[in-house]
Amino acid sequence: MFKLIIKNLWSRRKRNGWLLAELILVTVVAWVIIDPLVMAVVVKTTPYGYDTDRLVDISMGSYSYGMSGYDESQTDSASLAENAMRIYNRLKSNPQIESVTRKTYTGLGGTSYSSNSFKVDTVYIMSRTISFTRGDNYFTTHGIKSLPGSPSAEELSTMSYASPGECVITESLAKLMFPSVPNPIGHYLNENIEDFQPGEWDFKVAGVVEDVRPDPFQSVALTIFSPREALPLDVGGGYMVRLKPGVDSRKFARELKENHADELKAGNYYLSDAEAQEEILEETCYSAGWTNTIRLKTMLAVFFFVNLCLGVVGTFVLQTRKRSEDAGVMRSFGATPSYIVKMMLGEGWLLTTVAWVVGCFLYLQYALAEGLAHTHNIADYYDYDPSWTSNFGIHFTVVSLVVYVMLLIVVTVGISIPASRISRVKPVDALRDE
């Protein structure tokens, strides 16, 4: 059959040449549209690395002078500490809450963060730094898991951290900074600098945890968790609570605001807001424009696919219908309908494969000069992103296969429907036409 396919393609080379040119153009255009969409899907489907579905962000406010509800007798240090602890204990005793930690202003899921640079090879890269209150169940509350060889999440949440510079880092950052070190515990992040002398505030690795995504619209996980002191009267703007299994975080947050706000009032402290972490992530994506970006890329891809179907499918339908006489002659020589359909599909698939190879080769020249789509917007991360998306060979292969499968589906639809009809032509009708 393969020899017959080649012979048929060659005998119809003028018509097939136009089809080949069209498919090559479609392949290049598909690459331009599909590559950013695939990267967006990768980011959206990458695990966050912590339990977003069981977290609720509780924001606390404080009445100030002149506000209704302000109590001047509750402004001394002792009263502030007592009231803050009272709220903390009320949250811990809630039957629906499993764990509580003080909230910091550089938390997970938001856009607020600090950064630090570290030397890798001959360049410096930026890592995100998130502060947390030491001894306050931070890692267990968020559901962040530690790696083998590192203290457990429970230990990292309660340990004292001997020096101000001791920190917890993510797996990707550990592999990047210490590629030949089996266990980076005790190493300094900037020890690669020449003549480095460790100081009290230099980052020293005390634990390594699984990768987390600080931002919902990026996949890179070069993150440092830096401990801070817990102040007796510090509510830190609020608390992050981890709910027990089976409790709906959105419903819990809504009911807390509507029906239980008075329970979290103590002195001048009051419940300002409560929001499920999943809602915060959705709002962050929307405010950063990521939600609209995904929608735009998806709509563009759908529009392209519809036009691809109308154009390519229509072309192949017309070309296949014109071969009813060929099908009839083949039937007169004993060919079965399934054989005819397979042969025509084989011609289309081979033509598609050649066009795909040529189109991908043409786009490769552009990609080598300009690069491929990224899963993040931080240029320094690109060369050190451990995911397959930053491996040029794997990235190019994966997206090329996506484009190839899409082309095959469209061509298959354009050929199989008319081919199945003309393959049932009666031999006598075909001979009469001849």
C-alpha positions in Angstrom: 0.0 0.0 0.0 2.9 2.4 0.8 4.2 2.2 -2.8 0.8 2.9 -4.1 0.5 5.9 -1.8 3.8 7.3 -3.0 2.8 6.7 -6.7 -0.6 8.4 -6.2 1.0 11.4 -4.5 3.5 11.8 -7.3 1.0 11.4 -10.1 -1.1 14.2 -8.5 2.0 16.3 -7.5 0.7 19.6 -8.9 -2.5 19.5 -6.8 -0.6 18.0 -3.8 2.0 20.8 -4.1 -0.6 23.4 -3.2 -1.9 21.2 -0.4 1.6 20.8 0.9 2.3 24.6 0.8 -1.0 25.2 2.7 -0.2 22.7 5.4 3.3 24.2 5.8 1.9 27.6 6.3 -0.7 26.2 8.8 2.1 24.5 10.7 4.0 27.7 11.2 0.9 29.7 12.2 -0.2 26.9 14.6 3.2 27.1 16.3 2.8 30.8 16.9 -0.6 30.4 18.5 -0.2 27.0 20.2 3.1 27.6 22.0 2.0 30.4 24.3 -1.3 28.6 25.0 0.6 25.4 25.9 2.8 27.3 28.3 -0.3 29.0 29.9 -1.9 25.6 30.4 1.4 24.3 32.0 1.3 27.1 34.5 -2.3 26.7 35.3 -2.0 22.9 35.9 1.3 23.0 37.8 0.6 22.1 41.5 0.9 25.0 44.0 2.9 22.8 46.4 0.6 23.6 49.3 -3.0 22.9 50.3 -4.9 25.9 48.7 -8.3 24.2 49.1 -8.1 24.1 52.9 -6.7 27.5 53.7 -8.6 30.6 54.7 -7.0 34.0 55.1 -8.4 36.0 58.1 -7.6 39.7 58.1 -7.8 41.6 61.4 -8.3 45.3 61.8 -7.7 47.6 64.8 -9.9 50.4 65.9 -8.0 53.7 66.1 -8.8 56.9 68.0 -12.0 58.5 66.8 -13.5 55.3 65.3 -16.7 53.9 66.5 -15.8 50.9 68.7 -12.5 52.3 69.9 -11.6 51.5 73.5 -8.8 53.6 74.9 -8.5 51.4 77.9 -7.3 48.5 75.7 -4.4 50.3 74.1 -1.6 49.4 76.6 0.9 46.6 75.7 -0.6 44.1 78.1 -4.1 44.5 76.8 -3.0 44.3 73.2 -1.1 41.1 73.9 -4.0 39.6 75.8 -6.5 40.4 73.2 -4.4 39.2 70.3 -3.8 35.9 72.2 -7.5 35.6 72.9 -8.3 35.8 69.2 -5.6 33.3 68.4 -6.9 30.8 71.0 -10.5 31.2 69.7 -9.4 30.3 66.2 -7.4 27.3 67.5 -10.5 26.1 69.5 -12.8 26.3 66.5 -14.0 22.7 65.7 -13.6 23.3 62.0 -10.0 24.6 62.1 -7.0 22.2 62.2 -4.1 24.7 62.5 -3.5 28.4 62.8 -0.5 30.6 61.9 0.1 34.3 61.9 -0.1 35.9 58.5 2.8 37.8 57.1 2.7 40.5 54.3 4.8 38.4 52.0 2.6 35.4 51.9 1.8 32.7 49.3 -0.6 33.6 46.6 -0.1 37.3 46.5 2.1 39.7 44.5 3.9 41.2 47.6 7.4 39.7 48.1 11.0 40.6 48.7 13.9 39.2 46.7 17.6 38.3 47.1 20.3 37.6 44.5 22.7 34.7 44.6 25.7 33.8 42.4 25.3 30.8 40.2 28.3 30.1 37.9 29.2 33.6 36.7 25.8 35.3 37.0 23.4 36.3 39.8 19.8 35.2 39.9 16.9 36.5 41.9 15.0 34.4 44.4 11.8 35.3 46.2 11.9 35.6 50.0 8.8 34.9 52.1 8.9 35.7 55.8 7.1 33.5 58.4 6.7 33.6 62.1 9.0 31.0 63.8 7.4 28.5 66.1 4.0 29.2 64.7 3.0 26.2 62.7 3.6 27.9 59.3 4.6 24.9 57.2 2.0 22.5 58.8 -0.8 25.1 58.4 0.0 25.6 54.7 0.5 21.9 54.1 4.0 22.4 52.8 6.0 19.1 52.8 9.7 18.7 53.5 12.1 16.6 51.6 14.0 13.4 52.9 17.1 14.4 54.8 15.5 17.7 56.0 13.6 18.3 59.2 9.9 17.5 58.9 7.3 20.1 58.3 6.3 19.9 62.0 9.9 20.4 63.0 10.4 23.3 60.6 7.3 24.9 62.0 8.4 24.8 65.6 12.2 25.0 65.6 13.9 28.0 67.0 16.3 28.8 64.2 19.6 29.5 65.9 20.7 32.5 63.8 18.8 35.3 62.0 20.1 34.0 58.7 18.8 30.4 59.0 16.1 29.7 56.4 14.1 27.1 54.6 14.5 26.8 50.8 12.6 25.0 48.0 13.8 22.0 46.2 14.5 23.8 42.9 16.6 26.4 44.6 18.6 23.7 46.5 19.3 21.8 43.3 20.4 25.0 41.6 22.7 26.3 44.3 24.1 23.0 45.4 24.0 20.6 42.4 26.7 18.3 43.8 25.7 18.4 47.5 23.4 15.5 48.5 22.1 17.4 51.5 22.4 21.2 51.6 21.5 21.5 55.3 24.1 23.7 56.9 25.4 25.3 53.7 25.2 29.0 52.9 23.3 30.2 49.8 26.0 32.7 48.8 29.0 30.6 49.7 30.0 30.4 46.0 31.2 34.0 46.2 35.0 34.2 46.2 36.4 34.9 49.7 33.0 34.4 51.3 33.0 34.7 55.1 29.8 33.6 56.8 28.1 36.3 58.8 25.2 36.2 61.2 22.7 37.4 58.6 23.8 35.3 55.7 21.3 32.8 54.5 22.1 29.4 56.0 19.9 26.4 55.0 18.1 24.8 57.9 15.6 22.8 55.8 14.4 22.0 52.3 10.8 21.7 51.3 9.0 20.7 48.1 8.5 23.4 45.4 5.8 25.9 45.9 4.4 28.5 43.5 4.3 31.9 45.2 2.5 33.4 42.2 -0.4 31.7 40.5 0.7 33.0 37.1 4.2 31.7 37.2 5.7 28.2 37.5 9.1 29.0 38.9 9.7 28.0 42.5 13.0 29.6 43.5 11.8 30.5 47.0 13.3 31.2 50.4 11.3 31.1 53.7 12.9 33.4 56.2 11.8 33.2 59.9 11.0 36.2 61.9 10.4 36.7 65.6 6.9 36.3 67.0 5.8 39.4 68.9 3.4 38.8 71.8 1.0 41.5 70.6 1.6 40.9 66.9 -1.5 39.9 64.9 0.5 40.4 61.7 -2.5 41.7 59.9 -4.3 38.5 60.6 -4.1 34.7 60.5 -3.9 31.9 58.0 -6.0 28.9 59.1 -6.0 25.4 57.8 -9.4 23.7 57.9 -10.1 20.2 58.7 -10.7 17.7 55.8 -14.2 18.0 54.3 -14.8 21.7 55.4 -15.6 24.0 52.5 -13.2 26.9 52.6 -15.4 29.3 50.7 -18.5 28.5 52.8 -16.4 28.8 56.0 -15.1 32.2 55.1 -18.5 33.5 54.1 -20.2 32.2 57.3 -17.3 33.6 59.5 -17.9 37.1 58.1 -21.7 37.0 58.2 -22.4 35.1 61.5 -19.3 34.9 63.6 -17.5 38.2 63.3 -18.3 39.1 66.9 -16.5 36.0 68.2 -13.2 37.4 66.8 -13.6 40.8 68.4 -11.3 41.5 71.4 -10.5 45.0 72.6 -9.7 47.1 69.6 -9.1 44.1 67.4 -11.9 43.1 65.0 -12.5 40.8 62.0 -11.8 42.8 58.9 -12.2 40.1 56.3 -12.1 36.4 55.7 -11.4 34.9 52.3 -10.6 31.4 51.0 -7.1 31.1 49.6 -8.6 29.8 46.3 -10.5 33.0 46.0 -7.4 35.1 46.7 -5.5 33.2 43.9 -8.4 33.8 41.5 -8.4 37.5 42.3 -4.6 37.7 42.0 -4.7 36.2 38.6 -7.5 38.5 37.5 -5.9 41.7 38.9 -2.5 40.8 37.3 -4.2 40.3 33.9 -3.4 36.6 33.8 -7.0 35.5 33.6 -7.7 37.7 30.6 -4.4 36.6 29.0 -5.4 32.9 29.2 -8.9 33.8 27.9 -7.4 35.7 25.0 -5.0 32.9 24.1 -7.7 30.3 24.3 -10.1 32.4 22.2 -7.4 32.9 19.6 -6.6 29.2 19.6 -10.2 28.3 19.2 -10.7 30.9 16.4 -7.6 29.5 14.6 -8.8 25.9 15.0 -12.2 26.7 13.7 -10.7 28.4 10.6 -8.3 25.6 10.2 -11.1 23.1 10.2 -13.1 25.2 7.7 -10.1 25.8 5.4 -8.1 22.6 5.6 -11.0 20.2 6.0 -12.9 21.9 3.2 -9.9 21.6 0.9 -9.4 17.9 1.6 -13.1 17.3 1.3 -13.2 18.8 -2.2 -10.0 17.0 -3.3 -11.2 13.7 -2.0 -14.7 14.0 -3.7 -13.0 14.5 -7.0 -11.4 11.0 -6.7 -14.7 9.1 -6.9 -13.6 7.7 -10.3 -10.3 6.4 -8.8 -12.3 4.7 -6.1 -14.7 3.1 -8.5 -11.8 1.8 -10.7 -10.1 0.3 -7.5 -13.4 -1.3 -6.6 -13.6 -2.9 -10.0 -10.3 -4.5 -9.4 -11.4 -5.9 -6.0 -10.4 -3.2 -3.6 -12.6 -3.1 -0.4 -14.1 0.2 0.8 -11.9 0.0 4.0 -8.8 -0.4 1.8 -9.7 2.7 -0.3 -10.3 4.8 2.9 -7.0 3.6 4.4 -5.1 4.4 1.2 -6.5 8.0 1.0 -5.9 8.5 4.7 -2.3 7.3 4.2 -1.8 9.9 1.4 -3.2 12.7 3.6 -1.1 11.6 6.7 2.1 11.3 4.7 1.5 14.7 3.1 0.7 16.2 6.5 3.9 14.7 8.0 6.1 16.1 5.3 4.5 19.6 5.7 4.8 19.3 9.5 8.5 18.5 9.3 9.2 21.4 6.9 7.0 23.8 8.9 8.6 22.9 12.2 12.1 23.3 10.6 11.1 26.8 9.4 9.8 27.8 12.9 12.9 26.3 14.5 15.0 28.9 12.7 12.9 31.6 14.3 12.9 29.9 17.7 16.7 29.6 17.7 17.0 33.3 17.2 14.1 34.6 19.3 13.4 31.8 21.8 10.2 30.0 22.8 7.4 31.0 25.0 8.1 31.1 28.7 6.1 30.0 31.7 7.2 33.1 33.7 8.2 36.7 33.0 11.5 36.8 34.9 14.3 36.7 32.4 16.9 35.6 35.0 14.9 32.5 35.7 14.8 31.1 32.2 18.3 29.4 32.2 17.7 28.0 35.6 14.1 26.9 35.5 14.3 23.1 36.2 11.0 22.3 34.4 10.9 20.8 30.9 9.5 24.1 29.5 13.0 25.7 29.7 14.7 22.8 28.0 14.7 23.9 24.4 14.8 20.4 22.9 12.0 19.0 25.0 9.9 22.1 24.8 10.2 22.3 21.0 9.4 18.5 20.7 6.3 18.7 22.9 4.7 21.6 21.2 5.6 20.2 17.8 3.8 17.0 18.6 0.8 19.0 19.8 0.7 20.8 16.4 1.2 17.5 14.6 -1.7 15.8 16.4 -3.9 18.8 15.7 -3.1 18.7 12.0 -3.7 14.9 11.8 -7.1 15.3 13.4 -8.1 18.0 10.9 -6.8 16.1 7.9 -8.4 12.8 9.1 -11.8 14.5 9.4 -11.4 16.1 5.9 -10.5 12.8 4.2 -12.4 10.1 6.1 -15.9 11.5 5.7 -15.9 11.9 1.9 -13.6 8.9 1.4 -16.1 6.6 3.2 -18.8 7.7 0.8 -16.9 7.5 -2.5 -15.4 4.1 -1.5 -18.8 2.6 -1.8 -19.3 3.5 -5.4 -20.4 0.6 -7.6 -17.7 -0.6 -10.0 -20.2 -0.6 -12.9 -21.0 3.1 -12.3 -17.2 3.9 -12.3 -16.6 2.0 -15.6 -19.6 3.7 -17.2 -18.0 7.1 -16.3 -14.7 5.9 -17.8 
